[in-house]
Amino acid sequence: MRRDLVSRLADAGLTIFWTVLIGNELHRTDHMPPGDDYRWVSASASYILDGDRVEQVGATAIRCRPGPTTEYEIEWVTKMAES
């Protein structure tokens, strides 16, 4: 993020909001029963620029199997780079 633009956005009464969407297919042979080797992860998160900080508004992530059926929820952890 270009820190020099944060004040220009605020002066104009603007902010930035964005959403991250992720889909990842998993093909492994260790799933049971045999032939049931397809899984996928579906995730999304939304963020907003609040002053000079990026804040997560919400997030969800799940691992699915054919059906489709949710196998389990995955914790979404954001790691922000130090500036």
mmCIF file as gemmi writes it, N, C-alpha and C atoms, coordinates in Angstrom:
data_model
loop_
_atom_site.group_PDB
_atom_site.id
_atom_site.type_symbol
_atom_site.label_atom_id
_atom_site.label_alt_id
_atom_site.label_comp_id
_atom_site.label_asym_id
_atom_site.label_entity_id
_atom_site.label_seq_id
_atom_site.pdbx_PDB_ins_code
_atom_site.Cartn_x
_atom_site.Cartn_y
_atom_site.Cartn_z
_atom_site.occupancy
_atom_site.B_iso_or_equiv
_atom_site.pdbx_formal_charge
_atom_site.auth_seq_id
_atom_site.auth_asym_id
_atom_site.pdbx_PDB_model_num
ATOM 1 N N . MET Axp A 1 ? 0.844 -1.172 0 1 0 ? 1 A 1
ATOM 2 C CA . MET Axp A 1 ? 0 0 0 1 0 ? 1 A 1
ATOM 3 C C . MET Axp A 1 ? 0.887 1.232 0 1 0 ? 1 A 1
ATOM 4 N N . ARG Axp A 2 ? 0.575 2.171 -0.841 1 0 ? 2 A 1
ATOM 5 C CA . ARG Axp A 2 ? 1.32 3.425 -0.854 1 0 ? 2 A 1
ATOM 6 C C . ARG Axp A 2 ? 0.785 4.331 0.252 1 0 ? 2 A 1
ATOM 7 N N . ARG Axp A 3 ? 1.553 4.417 1.309 1 0 ? 3 A 1
ATOM 8 C CA . ARG Axp A 3 ? 1.127 5.199 2.487 1 0 ? 3 A 1
ATOM 9 C C . ARG Axp A 3 ? 0.889 6.67 2.145 1 0 ? 3 A 1
ATOM 10 N N . ASP Axp A 4 ? 1.571 7.196 1.132 1 0 ? 4 A 1
ATOM 11 C CA . ASP Axp A 4 ? 1.408 8.601 0.778 1 0 ? 4 A 1
ATOM 12 C C . ASP Axp A 4 ? 0.031 8.902 0.188 1 0 ? 4 A 1
ATOM 13 N N . LEU Axp A 5 ? -0.708 7.881 -0.232 1 0 ? 5 A 1
ATOM 14 C CA . LEU Axp A 5 ? -2.036 8.099 -0.801 1 0 ? 5 A 1
ATOM 15 C C . LEU Axp A 5 ? -3.163 8.01 0.22 1 0 ? 5 A 1
ATOM 16 N N . VAL Axp A 6 ? -2.876 7.495 1.415 1 0 ? 6 A 1
ATOM 17 C CA . VAL Axp A 6 ? -3.906 7.333 2.441 1 0 ? 6 A 1
ATOM 18 C C . VAL Axp A 6 ? -4.551 8.673 2.786 1 0 ? 6 A 1
ATOM 19 N N . SER Axp A 7 ? -3.765 9.687 3.017 1 0 ? 7 A 1
ATOM 20 C CA . SER Axp A 7 ? -4.327 11.001 3.382 1 0 ? 7 A 1
ATOM 21 C C . SER Axp A 7 ? -5.112 11.61 2.22 1 0 ? 7 A 1
ATOM 22 N N . ARG Axp A 8 ? -4.702 11.36 0.993 1 0 ? 8 A 1
ATOM 23 C CA . ARG Axp A 8 ? -5.44 11.883 -0.166 1 0 ? 8 A 1
ATOM 24 C C . ARG Axp A 8 ? -6.809 11.218 -0.266 1 0 ? 8 A 1
ATOM 25 N N . LEU Axp A 9 ? -6.876 9.939 0.005 1 0 ? 9 A 1
ATOM 26 C CA . LEU Axp A 9 ? -8.172 9.25 0.011 1 0 ? 9 A 1
ATOM 27 C C . LEU Axp A 9 ? -9.074 9.822 1.107 1 0 ? 9 A 1
ATOM 28 N N . ALA Axp A 10 ? -8.525 9.959 2.311 1 0 ? 10 A 1
ATOM 29 C CA . ALA Axp A 10 ? -9.307 10.482 3.438 1 0 ? 10 A 1
ATOM 30 C C . ALA Axp A 10 ? -9.787 11.901 3.159 1 0 ? 10 A 1
ATOM 31 N N . ASP Axp A 11 ? -8.925 12.734 2.597 1 0 ? 11 A 1
ATOM 32 C CA . ASP Axp A 11 ? -9.306 14.12 2.273 1 0 ? 11 A 1
ATOM 33 C C . ASP Axp A 11 ? -10.459 14.164 1.271 1 0 ? 11 A 1
ATOM 34 N N . ALA Axp A 12 ? -10.529 13.175 0.39 1 0 ? 12 A 1
ATOM 35 C CA . ALA Axp A 12 ? -11.595 13.112 -0.609 1 0 ? 12 A 1
ATOM 36 C C . ALA Axp A 12 ? -12.835 12.396 -0.069 1 0 ? 12 A 1
ATOM 37 N N . GLY Axp A 13 ? -12.769 11.928 1.198 1 0 ? 13 A 1
ATOM 38 C CA . GLY Axp A 13 ? -13.901 11.219 1.784 1 0 ? 13 A 1
ATOM 39 C C . GLY Axp A 13 ? -14.055 9.802 1.246 1 0 ? 13 A 1
ATOM 40 N N . LEU Axp A 14 ? -12.945 9.207 0.804 1 0 ? 14 A 1
ATOM 41 C CA . LEU Axp A 14 ? -12.973 7.879 0.202 1 0 ? 14 A 1
ATOM 42 C C . LEU Axp A 14 ? -12.195 6.869 1.032 1 0 ? 14 A 1
ATOM 43 N N . THR Axp A 15 ? -12.445 5.62 0.768 1 0 ? 15 A 1
ATOM 44 C CA . THR Axp A 15 ? -11.677 4.527 1.343 1 0 ? 15 A 1
ATOM 45 C C . THR Axp A 15 ? -11.602 3.42 0.306 1 0 ? 15 A 1
ATOM 46 N N . ILE Axp A 16 ? -10.96 2.335 0.642 1 0 ? 16 A 1
ATOM 47 C CA . ILE Axp A 16 ? -10.859 1.192 -0.262 1 0 ? 16 A 1
ATOM 48 C C . ILE Axp A 16 ? -11.466 -0.023 0.434 1 0 ? 16 A 1
ATOM 49 N N . PHE Axp A 17 ? -12.28 -0.765 -0.312 1 0 ? 17 A 1
ATOM 50 C CA . PHE Axp A 17 ? -12.887 -2.003 0.158 1 0 ? 17 A 1
ATOM 51 C C . PHE Axp A 17 ? -12.641 -3.053 -0.912 1 0 ? 17 A 1
ATOM 52 N N . TRP Axp A 18 ? -12.203 -4.261 -0.512 1 0 ? 18 A 1
ATOM 53 C CA . TRP Axp A 18 ? -11.976 -5.31 -1.497 1 0 ? 18 A 1
ATOM 54 C C . TRP Axp A 18 ? -12.291 -6.675 -0.919 1 0 ? 18 A 1
ATOM 55 N N . THR Axp A 19 ? -12.521 -7.607 -1.838 1 0 ? 19 A 1
ATOM 56 C CA . THR Axp A 19 ? -12.843 -8.976 -1.467 1 0 ? 19 A 1
ATOM 57 C C . THR Axp A 19 ? -11.855 -9.925 -2.138 1 0 ? 19 A 1
ATOM 58 N N . VAL Axp A 20 ? -11.427 -10.922 -1.391 1 0 ? 20 A 1
ATOM 59 C CA . VAL Axp A 20 ? -10.538 -11.964 -1.885 1 0 ? 20 A 1
ATOM 60 C C . VAL Axp A 20 ? -11.357 -13.238 -2.02 1 0 ? 20 A 1
ATOM 61 N N . LEU Axp A 21 ? -11.302 -13.876 -3.197 1 0 ? 21 A 1
ATOM 62 C CA . LEU Axp A 21 ? -12.002 -15.133 -3.441 1 0 ? 21 A 1
ATOM 63 C C . LEU Axp A 21 ? -10.974 -16.204 -3.781 1 0 ? 21 A 1
ATOM 64 N N . ILE Axp A 22 ? -11.117 -17.376 -3.17 1 0 ? 22 A 1
ATOM 65 C CA . ILE Axp A 22 ? -10.158 -18.458 -3.384 1 0 ? 22 A 1
ATOM 66 C C . ILE Axp A 22 ? -10.909 -19.757 -3.645 1 0 ? 22 A 1
ATOM 67 N N . GLY Axp A 23 ? -10.434 -20.5 -4.615 1 0 ? 23 A 1
ATOM 68 C CA . GLY Axp A 23 ? -10.917 -21.845 -4.878 1 0 ? 23 A 1
ATOM 69 C C . GLY Axp A 23 ? -9.701 -22.72 -5.16 1 0 ? 23 A 1
ATOM 70 N N . ASN Axp A 24 ? -9.58 -23.828 -4.484 1 0 ? 24 A 1
ATOM 71 C CA . ASN Axp A 24 ? -8.419 -24.695 -4.652 1 0 ? 24 A 1
ATOM 72 C C . ASN Axp A 24 ? -8.887 -26.14 -4.709 1 0 ? 24 A 1
ATOM 73 N N . GLU Axp A 25 ? -8.534 -26.833 -5.784 1 0 ? 25 A 1
ATOM 74 C CA . GLU Axp A 25 ? -8.894 -28.241 -5.924 1 0 ? 25 A 1
ATOM 75 C C . GLU Axp A 25 ? -7.809 -29.117 -5.324 1 0 ? 25 A 1
ATOM 76 N N . LEU Axp A 26 ? -8.241 -30.185 -4.633 1 0 ? 26 A 1
ATOM 77 C CA . LEU Axp A 26 ? -7.319 -31.114 -3.99 1 0 ? 26 A 1
ATOM 78 C C . LEU Axp A 26 ? -7.552 -32.507 -4.56 1 0 ? 26 A 1
ATOM 79 N N . HIS Axp A 27 ? -6.549 -33.055 -5.205 1 0 ? 27 A 1
ATOM 80 C CA . HIS Axp A 27 ? -6.627 -34.424 -5.722 1 0 ? 27 A 1
ATOM 81 C C . HIS Axp A 27 ? -5.589 -35.25 -4.97 1 0 ? 27 A 1
ATOM 82 N N . ARG Axp A 28 ? -6.06 -36.107 -4.083 1 0 ? 28 A 1
ATOM 83 C CA . ARG Axp A 28 ? -5.157 -36.938 -3.282 1 0 ? 28 A 1
ATOM 84 C C . ARG Axp A 28 ? -5.685 -38.359 -3.247 1 0 ? 28 A 1
ATOM 85 N N . THR Axp A 29 ? -4.784 -39.292 -3.033 1 0 ? 29 A 1
ATOM 86 C CA . THR Axp A 29 ? -5.185 -40.695 -3.018 1 0 ? 29 A 1
ATOM 87 C C . THR Axp A 29 ? -5.443 -41.228 -1.617 1 0 ? 29 A 1
ATOM 88 N N . ASP Axp A 30 ? -5.271 -40.402 -0.571 1 0 ? 30 A 1
ATOM 89 C CA . ASP Axp A 30 ? -5.45 -40.908 0.793 1 0 ? 30 A 1
ATOM 90 C C . ASP Axp A 30 ? -6.842 -40.653 1.366 1 0 ? 30 A 1
ATOM 91 N N . HIS Axp A 31 ? -7.785 -40.159 0.561 1 0 ? 31 A 1
ATOM 92 C CA . HIS Axp A 31 ? -9.164 -39.988 1.019 1 0 ? 31 A 1
ATOM 93 C C . HIS Axp A 31 ? -9.861 -41.342 0.994 1 0 ? 31 A 1
ATOM 94 N N . MET Axp A 32 ? -10.852 -41.514 1.839 1 0 ? 32 A 1
ATOM 95 C CA . MET Axp A 32 ? -11.606 -42.766 1.876 1 0 ? 32 A 1
ATOM 96 C C . MET Axp A 32 ? -13.024 -42.499 1.435 1 0 ? 32 A 1
ATOM 97 N N . PRO Axp A 33 ? -13.765 -43.37 0.879 1 0 ? 33 A 1
ATOM 98 C CA . PRO Axp A 33 ? -13.396 -44.686 0.363 1 0 ? 33 A 1
ATOM 99 C C . PRO Axp A 33 ? -12.632 -44.558 -0.948 1 0 ? 33 A 1
ATOM 100 N N . PRO Axp A 34 ? -12.101 -45.679 -1.462 1 0 ? 34 A 1
ATOM 101 C CA . PRO Axp A 34 ? -11.35 -45.632 -2.721 1 0 ? 34 A 1
ATOM 102 C C . PRO Axp A 34 ? -12.184 -45.004 -3.839 1 0 ? 34 A 1
ATOM 103 N N . GLY Axp A 35 ? -11.532 -44.175 -4.651 1 0 ? 35 A 1
ATOM 104 C CA . GLY Axp A 35 ? -12.22 -43.479 -5.736 1 0 ? 35 A 1
ATOM 105 C C . GLY Axp A 35 ? -12.812 -42.156 -5.31 1 0 ? 35 A 1
ATOM 106 N N . ASP Axp A 36 ? -12.805 -41.886 -4.019 1 0 ? 36 A 1
ATOM 107 C CA . ASP Axp A 36 ? -13.349 -40.633 -3.477 1 0 ? 36 A 1
ATOM 108 C C . ASP Axp A 36 ? -12.18 -39.69 -3.201 1 0 ? 36 A 1
ATOM 109 N N . ASP Axp A 37 ? -11.436 -39.346 -4.253 1 0 ? 37 A 1
ATOM 110 C CA . ASP Axp A 37 ? -10.187 -38.615 -4.059 1 0 ? 37 A 1
ATOM 111 C C . ASP Axp A 37 ? -10.279 -37.13 -4.384 1 0 ? 37 A 1
ATOM 112 N N . TYR Axp A 38 ? -11.48 -36.595 -4.527 1 0 ? 38 A 1
ATOM 113 C CA . TYR Axp A 38 ? -11.622 -35.199 -4.928 1 0 ? 38 A 1
ATOM 114 C C . TYR Axp A 38 ? -12.163 -34.353 -3.779 1 0 ? 38 A 1
ATOM 115 N N . ARG Axp A 39 ? -11.463 -33.297 -3.454 1 0 ? 39 A 1
ATOM 116 C CA . ARG Axp A 39 ? -11.886 -32.318 -2.446 1 0 ? 39 A 1
ATOM 117 C C . ARG Axp A 39 ? -11.576 -30.924 -2.988 1 0 ? 39 A 1
ATOM 118 N N . TRP Axp A 40 ? -12.177 -29.905 -2.388 1 0 ? 40 A 1
ATOM 119 C CA . TRP Axp A 40 ? -11.821 -28.543 -2.745 1 0 ? 40 A 1
ATOM 120 C C . TRP Axp A 40 ? -12.024 -27.632 -1.551 1 0 ? 40 A 1
ATOM 121 N N . VAL Axp A 41 ? -11.328 -26.51 -1.607 1 0 ? 41 A 1
ATOM 122 C CA . VAL Axp A 41 ? -11.443 -25.479 -0.582 1 0 ? 41 A 1
ATOM 123 C C . VAL Axp A 41 ? -12.043 -24.25 -1.249 1 0 ? 41 A 1
ATOM 124 N N . SER Axp A 42 ? -13.036 -23.68 -0.616 1 0 ? 42 A 1
ATOM 125 C CA . SER Axp A 42 ? -13.677 -22.464 -1.08 1 0 ? 42 A 1
ATOM 126 C C . SER Axp A 42 ? -13.571 -21.439 0.046 1 0 ? 42 A 1
ATOM 127 N N . ALA Axp A 43 ? -13.079 -20.245 -0.287 1 0 ? 43 A 1
ATOM 128 C CA . ALA Axp A 43 ? -12.877 -19.234 0.759 1 0 ? 43 A 1
ATOM 129 C C . ALA Axp A 43 ? -13.089 -17.833 0.208 1 0 ? 43 A 1
ATOM 130 N N . SER Axp A 44 ? -13.473 -16.94 1.099 1 0 ? 44 A 1
ATOM 131 C CA . SER Axp A 44 ? -13.584 -15.523 0.744 1 0 ? 44 A 1
ATOM 132 C C . SER Axp A 44 ? -13.351 -14.682 1.998 1 0 ? 44 A 1
ATOM 133 N N . ALA Axp A 45 ? -12.851 -13.489 1.769 1 0 ? 45 A 1
ATOM 134 C CA . ALA Axp A 45 ? -12.644 -12.538 2.862 1 0 ? 45 A 1
ATOM 135 C C . ALA Axp A 45 ? -12.787 -11.13 2.311 1 0 ? 45 A 1
ATOM 136 N N . SER Axp A 46 ? -13.243 -10.222 3.15 1 0 ? 46 A 1
ATOM 137 C CA . SER Axp A 46 ? -13.392 -8.821 2.759 1 0 ? 46 A 1
ATOM 138 C C . SER Axp A 46 ? -12.579 -7.944 3.697 1 0 ? 46 A 1
ATOM 139 N N . TYR Axp A 47 ? -12.011 -6.883 3.13 1 0 ? 47 A 1
ATOM 140 C CA . TYR Axp A 47 ? -11.152 -5.969 3.873 1 0 ? 47 A 1
ATOM 141 C C . TYR Axp A 47 ? -11.531 -4.532 3.552 1 0 ? 47 A 1
ATOM 142 N N . ILE Axp A 48 ? -11.214 -3.64 4.483 1 0 ? 48 A 1
ATOM 143 C CA . ILE Axp A 48 ? -11.443 -2.214 4.266 1 0 ? 48 A 1
ATOM 144 C C . ILE Axp A 48 ? -10.241 -1.438 4.808 1 0 ? 48 A 1
ATOM 145 N N . LEU Axp A 49 ? -9.926 -0.366 4.135 1 0 ? 49 A 1
ATOM 146 C CA . LEU Axp A 49 ? -8.873 0.528 4.594 1 0 ? 49 A 1
ATOM 147 C C . LEU Axp A 49 ? -9.51 1.501 5.583 1 0 ? 49 A 1
ATOM 148 N N . ASP Axp A 50 ? -9.06 1.469 6.834 1 0 ? 50 A 1
ATOM 149 C CA . ASP Axp A 50 ? -9.595 2.321 7.887 1 0 ? 50 A 1
ATOM 150 C C . ASP Axp A 50 ? -8.465 3.217 8.374 1 0 ? 50 A 1
ATOM 151 N N . GLY Axp A 51 ? -8.446 4.446 7.882 1 0 ? 51 A 1
ATOM 152 C CA . GLY Axp A 51 ? -7.315 5.337 8.186 1 0 ? 51 A 1
ATOM 153 C C . GLY Axp A 51 ? -6.082 4.78 7.511 1 0 ? 51 A 1
ATOM 154 N N . ASP Axp A 52 ? -5.061 4.447 8.296 1 0 ? 52 A 1
ATOM 155 C CA . ASP Axp A 52 ? -3.85 3.857 7.716 1 0 ? 52 A 1
ATOM 156 C C . ASP Axp A 52 ? -3.741 2.369 8.027 1 0 ? 52 A 1
ATOM 157 N N . ARG Axp A 53 ? -4.863 1.753 8.463 1 0 ? 53 A 1
ATOM 158 C CA . ARG Axp A 53 ? -4.866 0.32 8.806 1 0 ? 53 A 1
ATOM 159 C C . ARG Axp A 53 ? -5.787 -0.451 7.876 1 0 ? 53 A 1
ATOM 160 N N . VAL Axp A 54 ? -5.42 -1.682 7.595 1 0 ? 54 A 1
ATOM 161 C CA . VAL Axp A 54 ? -6.282 -2.595 6.846 1 0 ? 54 A 1
ATOM 162 C C . VAL Axp A 54 ? -6.986 -3.478 7.862 1 0 ? 54 A 1
ATOM 163 N N . GLU Axp A 55 ? -8.328 -3.487 7.804 1 0 ? 55 A 1
ATOM 164 C CA . GLU Axp A 55 ? -9.108 -4.291 8.74 1 0 ? 55 A 1
ATOM 165 C C . GLU Axp A 55 ? -9.925 -5.328 7.992 1 0 ? 55 A 1
ATOM 166 N N . GLN Axp A 56 ? -9.968 -6.527 8.537 1 0 ? 56 A 1
ATOM 167 C CA . GLN Axp A 56 ? -10.781 -7.58 7.958 1 0 ? 56 A 1
ATOM 168 C C . GLN Axp A 56 ? -12.223 -7.373 8.39 1 0 ? 56 A 1
ATOM 169 N N . VAL Axp A 57 ? -13.131 -7.346 7.425 1 0 ? 57 A 1
ATOM 170 C CA . VAL Axp A 57 ? -14.552 -7.167 7.702 1 0 ? 57 A 1
ATOM 171 C C . VAL Axp A 57 ? -15.194 -8.513 8.012 1 0 ? 57 A 1
ATOM 172 N N . GLY Axp A 58 ? -14.83 -9.537 7.245 1 0 ? 58 A 1
ATOM 173 C CA . GLY Axp A 58 ? -15.379 -10.865 7.457 1 0 ? 58 A 1
ATOM 174 C C . GLY Axp A 58 ? -14.616 -11.876 6.626 1 0 ? 58 A 1
ATOM 175 N N . ALA Axp A 59 ? -14.739 -13.15 6.995 1 0 ? 59 A 1
ATOM 176 C CA . ALA Axp A 59 ? -14.046 -14.199 6.254 1 0 ? 59 A 1
ATOM 177 C C . ALA Axp A 59 ? -14.719 -15.545 6.507 1 0 ? 59 A 1
ATOM 178 N N . THR Axp A 60 ? -14.664 -16.394 5.501 1 0 ? 60 A 1
ATOM 179 C CA . THR Axp A 60 ? -15.179 -17.751 5.628 1 0 ? 60 A 1
ATOM 180 C C . THR Axp A 60 ? -14.356 -18.671 4.729 1 0 ? 60 A 1
ATOM 181 N N . ALA Axp A 61 ? -14.124 -19.867 5.191 1 0 ? 61 A 1
ATOM 182 C CA . ALA Axp A 61 ? -13.391 -20.861 4.404 1 0 ? 61 A 1
ATOM 183 C C . ALA Axp A 61 ? -13.889 -22.244 4.799 1 0 ? 61 A 1
ATOM 184 N N . ILE Axp A 62 ? -14.134 -23.09 3.793 1 0 ? 62 A 1
ATOM 185 C CA . ILE Axp A 62 ? -14.604 -24.451 4.041 1 0 ? 62 A 1
ATOM 186 C C . ILE Axp A 62 ? -13.912 -25.439 3.112 1 0 ? 62 A 1
ATOM 187 N N . ARG Axp A 63 ? -13.784 -26.658 3.587 1 0 ? 63 A 1
ATOM 188 C CA . ARG Axp A 63 ? -13.299 -27.759 2.75 1 0 ? 63 A 1
ATOM 189 C C . ARG Axp A 63 ? -14.51 -28.615 2.403 1 0 ? 63 A 1
ATOM 190 N N . CYS Axp A 64 ? -14.656 -28.927 1.113 1 0 ? 64 A 1
ATOM 191 C CA . CYS Axp A 64 ? -15.828 -29.647 0.626 1 0 ? 64 A 1
ATOM 192 C C . CYS Axp A 64 ? -15.437 -30.979 -0.008 1 0 ? 64 A 1
ATOM 193 N N . ARG Axp A 65 ? -16.442 -31.857 -0.091 1 0 ? 65 A 1
ATOM 194 C CA . ARG Axp A 65 ? -16.286 -33.129 -0.792 1 0 ? 65 A 1
ATOM 195 C C . ARG Axp A 65 ? -17.467 -33.281 -1.734 1 0 ? 65 A 1
ATOM 196 N N . PRO Axp A 66 ? -17.394 -34.248 -2.656 1 0 ? 66 A 1
ATOM 197 C CA . PRO Axp A 66 ? -18.486 -34.415 -3.617 1 0 ? 66 A 1
ATOM 198 C C . PRO Axp A 66 ? -19.832 -34.52 -2.919 1 0 ? 66 A 1
ATOM 199 N N . GLY Axp A 67 ? -20.807 -33.929 -3.556 1 0 ? 67 A 1
ATOM 200 C CA . GLY Axp A 67 ? -22.167 -33.925 -3.042 1 0 ? 67 A 1
ATOM 201 C C . GLY Axp A 67 ? -22.916 -32.664 -3.451 1 0 ? 67 A 1
ATOM 202 N N . PRO Axp A 68 ? -22.421 -31.47 -3.3 1 0 ? 68 A 1
ATOM 203 C CA . PRO Axp A 68 ? -21.288 -31.101 -2.437 1 0 ? 68 A 1
ATOM 204 C C . PRO Axp A 68 ? -21.686 -31.077 -0.969 1 0 ? 68 A 1
ATOM 205 N N . THR Axp A 69 ? -20.746 -31.425 -0.136 1 0 ? 69 A 1
ATOM 206 C CA . THR Axp A 69 ? -20.935 -31.454 1.302 1 0 ? 69 A 1
ATOM 207 C C . THR Axp A 69 ? -19.747 -30.79 1.966 1 0 ? 69 A 1
ATOM 208 N N . THR Axp A 70 ? -20.021 -29.966 2.971 1 0 ? 70 A 1
ATOM 209 C CA . THR Axp A 70 ? -18.94 -29.351 3.735 1 0 ? 70 A 1
ATOM 210 C C . THR Axp A 70 ? -18.347 -30.389 4.673 1 0 ? 70 A 1
ATOM 211 N N . GLU Axp A 71 ? -17.035 -30.616 4.555 1 0 ? 71 A 1
ATOM 212 C CA . GLU Axp A 71 ? -16.355 -31.527 5.488 1 0 ? 71 A 1
ATOM 213 C C . GLU Axp A 71 ? -16.063 -30.807 6.799 1 0 ? 71 A 1
ATOM 214 N N . TYR Axp A 72 ? -15.504 -29.603 6.695 1 0 ? 72 A 1
ATOM 215 C CA . TYR Axp A 72 ? -15.238 -28.813 7.896 1 0 ? 72 A 1
ATOM 216 C C . TYR Axp A 72 ? -14.905 -27.376 7.507 1 0 ? 72 A 1
ATOM 217 N N . GLU Axp A 73 ? -15.073 -26.495 8.487 1 0 ? 73 A 1
ATOM 218 C CA . GLU Axp A 73 ? -14.699 -25.091 8.295 1 0 ? 73 A 1
ATOM 219 C C . GLU Axp A 73 ? -13.215 -24.936 8.571 1 0 ? 73 A 1
ATOM 220 N N . ILE Axp A 74 ? -12.609 -23.961 7.905 1 0 ? 74 A 1
ATOM 221 C CA . ILE Axp A 74 ? -11.188 -23.68 8.058 1 0 ? 74 A 1
ATOM 222 C C . ILE Axp A 74 ? -11.045 -22.277 8.634 1 0 ? 74 A 1
ATOM 223 N N . GLU Axp A 75 ? -10.189 -22.139 9.626 1 0 ? 75 A 1
ATOM 224 C CA . GLU Axp A 75 ? -9.953 -20.818 10.209 1 0 ? 75 A 1
ATOM 225 C C . GLU Axp A 75 ? -9.164 -19.964 9.225 1 0 ? 75 A 1
ATOM 226 N N . TRP Axp A 76 ? -9.653 -18.759 8.959 1 0 ? 76 A 1
ATOM 227 C CA . TRP Axp A 76 ? -8.984 -17.816 8.055 1 0 ? 76 A 1
ATOM 228 C C . TRP Axp A 76 ? -8.135 -16.901 8.912 1 0 ? 76 A 1
ATOM 229 N N . VAL Axp A 77 ? -6.829 -16.965 8.75 1 0 ? 77 A 1
ATOM 230 C CA . VAL Axp A 77 ? -5.905 -16.143 9.526 1 0 ? 77 A 1
ATOM 231 C C . VAL Axp A 77 ? -5.18 -15.199 8.573 1 0 ? 77 A 1
ATOM 232 N N . THR Axp A 78 ? -5.267 -13.909 8.842 1 0 ? 78 A 1
ATOM 233 C CA . THR Axp A 78 ? -4.59 -12.924 8.016 1 0 ? 78 A 1
ATOM 234 C C . THR Axp A 78 ? -3.253 -12.563 8.609 1 0 ? 78 A 1
ATOM 235 N N . LYS Axp A 79 ? -2.237 -12.61 7.775 1 0 ? 79 A 1
ATOM 236 C CA . LYS Axp A 79 ? -0.896 -12.2 8.198 1 0 ? 79 A 1
ATOM 237 C C . LYS Axp A 79 ? -0.535 -10.946 7.419 1 0 ? 79 A 1
ATOM 238 N N . MET Axp A 80 ? -0.467 -9.842 8.098 1 0 ? 80 A 1
ATOM 239 C CA . MET Axp A 80 ? -0.124 -8.577 7.454 1 0 ? 80 A 1
ATOM 240 C C . MET Axp A 80 ? 1.39 -8.381 7.452 1 0 ? 80 A 1
ATOM 241 N N . ALA Axp A 81 ? 1.899 -7.888 6.344 1 0 ? 81 A 1
ATOM 242 C CA . ALA Axp A 81 ? 3.324 -7.617 6.231 1 0 ? 81 A 1
ATOM 243 C C . ALA Axp A 81 ? 3.674 -6.4 7.08 1 0 ? 81 A 1
ATOM 244 N N . GLU Axp A 82 ? 4.806 -6.456 7.734 1 0 ? 82 A 1
ATOM 245 C CA . GLU Axp A 82 ? 5.278 -5.305 8.503 1 0 ? 82 A 1
ATOM 246 C C . GLU Axp A 82 ? 5.818 -4.261 7.551 1 0 ? 82 A 1
ATOM 247 N N . SER Axp A 83 ? 5.536 -3.003 7.819 1 0 ? 83 A 1
ATOM 248 C CA . SER Axp A 83 ? 6.02 -1.942 6.924 1 0 ? 83 A 1
ATOM 249 C C . SER Axp A 83 ? 7.168 -1.186 7.539 1 0 ? 83 A 1
